[in-house]
């Protein structure tokens, strides 16, 4: 009898765990799977002609290219800026660390729309940045910063930089400093300690930050719409235009293309992480 109860106990516990997942599964089905199914159905309302137009039209090809290029550059710039900043942040004293972290988190306290409009005021021809450069005598004419890909990059990097810093800070904060000191005592120089020890140990934070920034930047709308030009439109802007002008068919197809592109990007980043982990295990 006791043996039968011991056997039944894990089964009951296992079914209880699945029952606890039912509310989350129902929520996911109602607010994700059902809308996704409706998008798929709508996108095939005209058959595969909609998708053929996306991949054969030079206009949509340009939009997809702009989206991928802008997202990749935004991710790269965020990584280049966040990595040294986070490295210093995790190695200073508690008070200075709190100040540096507050500087990073400050954008979260302001609306995305307000931040984007602030960059419009900063980057326009008569804005603060061009005015300061002309006052210092560094330029004779205002630089064309707004309605350009450079302006979009500046605004997106500013918005998405915290999403790169926070995963890096979590990973770098867990790296044991005694490992670096031990390597130094064995004759490893600063560069060797960084590239052979610190950089590989911080790779999970790099991958996590790149995933967050890349996924968010692929679907960005407000900042590119305010700071960019129509010829450099991203897929988020194009989806809004398709919905308001022509209806949901093309917009649904573009949304699915964006979803598939995001999943492919995630798969590539995870593959890179697995390769790095396997090499680390071999070493």
N, C-alpha and C positions, 0 to 999 in steps of 0.2 A: 504494500500500500504506500509506504513511504517512498519506494522507488518510483511508483507511478506518479505521485505528486511531484517528485523531483523532475520527472520527464515533462509533465504538463506545465510546470511553472515557466520555463523558458519560452514555450510556445505562446502562453498567455501574454507574457511580457513583450514578445515580438509583435503579436497582433495589436497590443496596446500602443506600441510605438507607431505602427502604420495608421491607427485611428487618429493619433495626434497630428499626423500629416494631412489628414483630409481637409481641414479648413484652409491650409495654405495651398493645397492642390486645387481646391474649388476656386479660390481667389485667383490663382494663376490661370486657370482655364477660362474664367469669365472675363478677366481683364487683359489677357495676353493671347491665349490660343484662339478664342472666338474672334477677336478683332483681326488676328493674323489670318485666320481662315477666310474671313470676309475680304481682306485685302487680296489674297490669292485669287478668290473667285472674281473680284472686280477687275483685277489686272488681266485676266484671261477672257474678259467679256468680248473682245474682238479677236480672240484666238491668240496666236503667237505673233501677230503682226505688231503688236505694241512693243514686244521685246526685240523684234527685228529692227524696228525703228530706233530703239535706244542704242543698239550696238552697231548700226550702220549709219545713223545720222551724224554728220560732223559736229552739229550743235551739242547733242547729248554726249558725244565723245569728248568734246572740249570741257563740258561740265564735269564729267567723271574724272578727267585728267586733272582739272583744277582742284577738285576735292581731294584726290589722293596726294597730289603734290603739296597742297597747303597743310593737310593733316600730317604728312611725313615731316615736313619742315618744322611745323609747330612742335611735334614730338621731339625732334632732334634739338631744337633750340631750348626747349624746356629742360631737357636732360643736360645740355651743356651748361646752362645757367644754374640748375638746381643742384647738380652733383658737388661742385666746389663749395657752394653756399651751405649745403647740408653737412658736408665734411667739417667745415669750420663750426657749424652750429652744434654738432655732437661732441666737440672738443673744447668748448669754452666753458666758463663757469656758469652756475645756475642762473644768476641774474642776467648776464648777457645772453644766455640761451633763451630765456623767457622773452627778452626784447626782440631777438631775431625771429623767434617763432611768432610773436605778435605781428611783426612786419609782414610775415608770410600770410597769416590768417586774416589780416585786415581787409582784403578784398571780399571775404565771405560775409562781412558785415554790411556790405553795400550791394544794392540791386545790380544785376548784370546789365540791365538797360541803362541805369545811371552811369555805370562804369564805361559803357560803350559810348554814351553821349559825351562823357568827359574826354575820351580820346578824340572825339570829333572836334571839340574845342581846342585840344592841345595840338593836333596835327594839321589843322586847316591852314591855308596860306597866311591868314592874319592871326594865327593862333600863338600861344605862348612860346612854343618851341621855335618856330620860325622867327618870332620877334626877338627872342633871346640870342639866336645865332646872328641875326642882322645887327643887333646892338653890339655884340662882341666883335663885329667885323669879319666873321668867319664866312659869311655868304653875302652876295650882293642882291640876289633875288630869292624869293621864298622857294623852298624845296617842295616838290610835289609829293606829299606824304599821304594825303587822304585820297580816297578813290583809287588806290593802287594796291597790288599784292603785298607790298611792304607794310602799308598801314594795317591791312588785315592781319598779317603776322604779328605785328606789335600788339594789337588788341587781343588776339587769341592767346599769345604767350602770357600776357599779363593776367588773363582770366584763368588759364589752366596751369600756371606754374605751381600753385599750392598742391595740385593733385600729383605732381611729381615729387615735391619736397616731402610730403607726409609719408609715403611708402619708403623713400630713401632714409628718412630719419628713423623710422622703426627698425629697418634692417641694420643701418650703421650703428645705432645705439646698442644692438645686441652683439656686435663684434667685440670679442675679448681683447683688450689692449695688451694683455700679457703675451698673447701670441706674437704680436708685432715686436714687443720688447725682446722676446726670446729669439726671434729671427735676427734682430739687430745684434744681440749678443753672440750670435753664430757667424757674424760677418756680413749679413745682408745690408746693403745700403738703402737709403730712403726710397729710391725709385724701384729697386727690386722688391722691397717690402710692399710697396703699393701695388705693383702690377702682378706679383706672384701670390700675395696673400689678401690684401684689403679689397682689391677690385673683384676677384672671384667670390669672396664672401659677401660682397654687396650686390652681386648679380641678381638675387631674387628681388631686391628692392628696385633695381633698374627695370626688370621685366614688368613688375607690378605697376610702376609709375608709367612706363611706356604704354601698357595696355589701357590704363585709365585715360591718359591724355589722348591716345589715338582714337579710342572709341568715342570719346566726347567730341573731339574735333571733327570727326567724319560727319556728324549730324549737326554741326553748328549752324545757326541761322542769324541771330540778332547782330552779332559783331560783324560778320562779313556783309550783311545787308547795309549796315550803317557806314562802314569804313571802306568797303570795296566798290568795284565798278561792275556794271552789268556784264561786260565781256569776261570778267573773272568770277562769275557767279559760281557758287558751290551748289551741291545737290539739294541741300536743305532749302535754299532760296528758290530753286527750280521747282521743287515739289509744291511750295506755297503758290507760286505763279500758276502751275498747272491746275491746282484745285480751284483757284479763284477765276481762271479764264476759260478752261476747257473741260473741267470736270474731274472725277476721281480716277478714271481708268489709267491714264499715263502716270498720275501721281502715285497710285498704288504700285504700279510696276517699278517706278523709280525707288519707292520705299523698300520693295523687296530686293532690288539690286543693291541698295545700300546695306540692308540686313545681311545679305550673302557676303558682300565685301567686308563687312565688319567681322563676320564669323571666320572668313579666310584669314584676315589679319590676325585675329586671336590665335588661330591654329598655327600660323607661322611663328608668332612670338612664343607660344608654348613649345613648339618644336625647338626653337633656339634655346629655351631654358632647359629642355631635356638633354640637348646635346652638351650644353655647358655642365649640367649636373653629372652626366655620364663621364665626361672627361675629367671632372674633378674627382669622381670615384676611382677612376683608373689611376690617377696620380696618387 
